[in-house]
Amino acid sequence: MTVKIGVVGSINLDLVASGAPLPAPGETVTGAHFAQHPGGKGANQALAARRLGADVVMVGCVGDDTLAEPALALLRAEGVDVSGVMFEVGVPTGVALIAVSPEGENQITVASGANGQVSENDAMNLPMCDAVLCQLEVPLQAVIAAMTAEVERGLFAVNLAPAIEVPDSLLRLTDLLIVNEIEAAFYGDALHAGKGMVALTLGGDGAVLYRSGVEVVRIGAFDVSVVDTTGAGDTFCGALVLALAEGQGEADALRFASAAAALAVTKPGAQPSLPRREAVEALLAKG
């Protein structure tokens, strides 16, 4: 059975300069190569789940400018339901300025634009889903509204990125919180105040899943060649929520998400690098 996942989140156009060293404050570097890709944490996670086999409906907001359609292009092409995406008049589409080093590390600056217009009503209008996934690149009120609508219906997950102050109720009532090491340090012990799961990504050291503050399973990183880490965390989020919504066990779900994230770093760009299910299953089969 195909699961249905709702995503409330950001939609950006990524402007990427790759191949030059990351600049220090005040420094200018040259020699980079430019590319433009659809992005935004919400859109990335929606497309990741779609490519891995879910039916996905996206709630978000873009501007009425020339960047809106390129930002939505891959979502439309891959069959993500974008009927819940609003076009806000007089507001620019969100943009991410991304620098990628020759080693694949990145620096990202986001101009949120229309993402700031996602409303509580938008989030409440999500159809019935097996799981709902949010991030923190849209107004917090929209995330809380999505939680209120989903808490009695299915899995509710939040990628706590970027790290900002949130109500204790969001941390306590969310079924799955997903963080990296920086975000985990920001939230501290409050992450484990509820009875849900917490997934912690550790980059090259793999990932860990906790329940009620107790480590449940730990997975090492897959050995792959790193080209660009942009989008790897979003791939992990979409894959983990999909796997859990499908009923995979915690260890299998974490392994599936880790494999998907590993494949995402082997290609440049965020959405262009998101893997398909066959590739993930092939990597898992290799062990």
C-alpha positions in Angstrom: 0.0 0.0 0.0 1.3 3.4 -1.0 1.5 5.8 2.0 0.4 9.4 1.8 2.6 12.1 3.3 1.8 15.8 3.8 4.6 18.3 3.9 4.2 21.8 5.3 7.3 23.7 4.5 9.5 26.0 2.5 10.0 26.3 -1.3 13.1 28.0 -2.6 15.1 28.4 -5.7 18.7 27.5 -5.0 21.5 29.6 -6.6 24.6 27.5 -6.2 28.3 28.4 -6.7 30.4 25.3 -6.5 34.1 24.3 -6.8 35.8 27.1 -5.0 37.0 27.2 -1.4 34.4 28.4 1.1 35.2 32.1 1.8 36.1 33.3 5.2 34.3 36.4 6.6 35.2 39.4 4.3 36.9 37.2 1.7 36.1 36.9 -2.0 36.9 33.7 -3.8 36.7 33.1 -7.5 36.7 30.1 -9.8 33.2 28.7 -8.9 30.7 27.2 -11.3 27.1 28.4 -11.2 23.9 26.3 -11.2 20.3 26.9 -10.4 18.1 24.2 -8.8 14.7 24.0 -7.0 15.2 23.7 -3.3 13.9 24.6 0.2 13.7 22.1 3.0 10.0 21.5 2.6 10.2 21.0 -1.1 13.3 18.9 -0.8 11.7 16.6 1.8 8.5 16.3 -0.3 10.4 15.3 -3.4 12.6 12.9 -1.5 9.5 11.1 -0.1 7.9 11.1 -3.6 10.9 9.6 -5.3 11.1 6.9 -2.7 7.5 5.8 -3.3 5.1 8.0 -1.3 2.1 10.0 -2.5 2.9 13.5 -1.4 0.9 16.7 -1.0 2.8 19.9 -0.4 1.6 23.0 1.4 3.8 26.1 1.0 4.0 29.5 -0.6 5.9 31.1 -3.5 5.9 34.6 -4.9 4.3 35.9 -8.1 7.7 36.4 -9.7 9.8 34.6 -12.4 11.4 32.4 -9.8 8.2 30.7 -8.7 7.8 28.2 -11.6 11.4 27.1 -11.6 11.2 26.6 -7.8 8.2 24.3 -8.4 9.4 22.6 -11.6 10.7 19.3 -10.2 7.8 18.9 -7.7 5.3 19.2 -10.6 7.4 16.9 -12.9 7.6 14.2 -10.3 3.9 14.2 -9.4 3.9 16.0 -6.0 0.5 17.5 -5.4 1.1 21.2 -5.3 -2.5 22.3 -5.2 -1.9 23.5 -1.7 0.9 25.9 -2.7 -0.2 29.5 -2.6 1.1 32.3 -5.0 1.6 35.5 -2.9 1.2 38.7 -4.9 4.0 41.3 -4.3 6.3 38.9 -2.4 9.4 37.3 -3.8 9.9 33.6 -4.0 12.3 32.3 -1.4 16.0 32.0 -2.5 18.9 30.1 -1.1 22.5 31.3 -1.9 24.7 28.2 -1.6 28.5 27.9 -1.8 29.9 24.4 -2.2 33.6 23.6 -1.6 35.6 21.1 -3.7 35.2 18.7 -0.7 31.4 18.9 -0.8 30.9 21.1 2.3 28.5 24.0 2.0 27.5 27.4 3.3 23.9 28.5 2.9 22.1 31.8 3.2 18.4 31.9 2.8 16.1 34.8 1.9 12.8 33.4 3.0 10.5 35.6 0.9 7.1 34.0 0.4 7.8 31.2 2.8 7.0 33.6 5.6 3.4 33.8 4.3 2.5 30.2 5.0 -0.5 30.4 7.4 -2.3 28.3 10.0 -5.2 27.9 7.6 -2.9 26.6 4.9 -1.6 23.9 7.3 -5.0 23.0 8.6 -6.2 22.4 5.0 -4.0 19.4 4.5 -6.0 16.3 3.5 -5.9 13.1 5.6 -2.4 11.7 5.5 -0.5 8.7 7.0 2.2 11.1 8.1 2.8 14.9 8.1 6.4 16.3 8.0 7.3 19.9 8.9 10.4 22.0 9.2 11.0 25.5 10.7 11.6 27.5 7.6 7.9 28.6 7.6 6.1 30.4 10.4 5.9 28.4 13.6 2.2 29.0 13.9 1.7 26.9 10.7 3.8 24.1 12.1 1.7 24.1 15.4 -1.5 24.1 13.3 -0.3 21.1 11.4 0.5 19.3 14.7 -3.0 20.1 16.0 -4.6 18.7 12.9 -2.5 15.6 12.7 -1.9 14.6 16.4 -4.9 12.3 16.5 -4.6 10.9 12.9 -1.1 9.8 12.0 2.6 10.2 12.4 3.6 13.8 13.0 7.3 14.6 12.4 9.3 17.9 12.6 12.8 18.5 11.4 13.9 21.1 13.9 15.9 23.1 11.3 16.9 25.8 11.5 17.1 25.7 15.3 14.8 28.3 16.9 12.9 28.6 20.1 9.7 26.5 20.0 6.9 25.8 22.5 7.6 22.8 24.9 4.3 21.3 23.6 5.8 20.9 20.1 8.7 18.9 21.5 6.5 16.8 23.8 3.7 16.0 21.4 5.6 15.4 18.2 5.9 11.7 17.3 9.3 12.2 15.6 11.8 14.9 16.0 14.8 15.0 13.5 17.9 17.0 14.3 21.6 17.2 13.4 24.3 17.7 16.0 24.1 21.5 16.0 20.3 21.4 16.5 20.6 18.7 19.2 22.9 20.9 21.1 20.6 23.9 20.8 17.5 22.0 22.2 19.4 19.9 24.7 17.5 17.6 27.1 14.2 19.2 26.0 14.4 17.0 22.9 13.7 13.9 25.0 10.9 15.3 27.2 8.1 13.5 25.2 7.4 9.9 24.5 8.1 10.1 20.8 11.2 9.3 18.8 14.3 11.5 18.2 16.5 10.9 15.2 20.0 12.4 15.4 22.1 12.6 12.3 25.9 12.5 12.8 27.2 13.2 9.3 30.0 10.8 8.5 29.4 9.0 11.8 25.9 7.8 10.8 22.7 8.3 12.8 21.0 7.4 16.1 17.3 6.9 17.0 16.2 7.5 20.6 12.8 6.9 22.3 12.1 8.7 25.6 15.8 9.6 25.9 17.0 6.0 25.5 19.1 5.0 22.5 17.1 2.4 20.4 19.4 1.9 17.4 22.6 3.3 15.9 23.6 3.0 12.3 27.0 3.8 10.8 27.5 5.9 7.7 27.5 4.3 4.3 30.9 4.5 2.5 30.3 6.8 -0.6 32.2 9.4 -2.5 31.0 12.9 -1.3 30.3 15.4 -4.1 27.8 17.8 -2.4 26.2 17.4 1.0 23.3 19.9 0.2 20.0 18.0 0.5 21.4 15.0 2.4 19.6 15.9 5.7 16.3 16.6 3.8 16.6 13.2 2.1 17.1 11.6 5.5 14.0 13.3 6.8 11.7 12.3 3.9 13.1 8.8 3.8 12.7 8.2 7.6 9.1 9.4 7.7 8.2 7.3 4.7 9.8 4.2 6.1 8.1 4.6 9.5 4.7 5.4 7.9 5.1 2.2 5.8 5.5 0.3 9.1 9.2 -0.6 8.8 10.8 -1.3 12.2 12.9 1.3 13.8 16.3 -0.2 12.8 15.2 -0.9 9.2 13.7 2.6 8.9 16.9 4.3 10.2 19.0 2.2 7.9 16.8 3.0 4.9 17.0 6.8 5.7 20.8 6.6 6.1 21.2 4.8 2.8 19.0 7.4 1.0 21.0 10.3 2.6 24.3 8.7 1.6 23.2 8.5 -2.1 22.2 12.2 -2.0 25.7 13.3 -1.3 27.1 11.6 -4.4 25.6 14.1 -6.8 25.5 17.9 -7.0 22.5 20.0 -6.0 19.7 19.3 -3.6 16.6 18.2 -5.6 18.6 16.8 -8.6 20.5 14.6 -6.2 17.5 13.0 -4.4 17.7 9.2 -5.0 15.0 6.9 -6.2 13.9 3.8 -4.3 15.6 1.3 -6.6 19.0 2.9 -5.9 18.4 2.9 -2.1 17.4 -0.7 -2.1 20.4 -1.6 -4.2 22.7 0.1 -1.7 21.0 -1.6 1.2 21.5 -5.0 -0.6 25.2 -4.4 -0.8 25.3 -4.2 3.0 
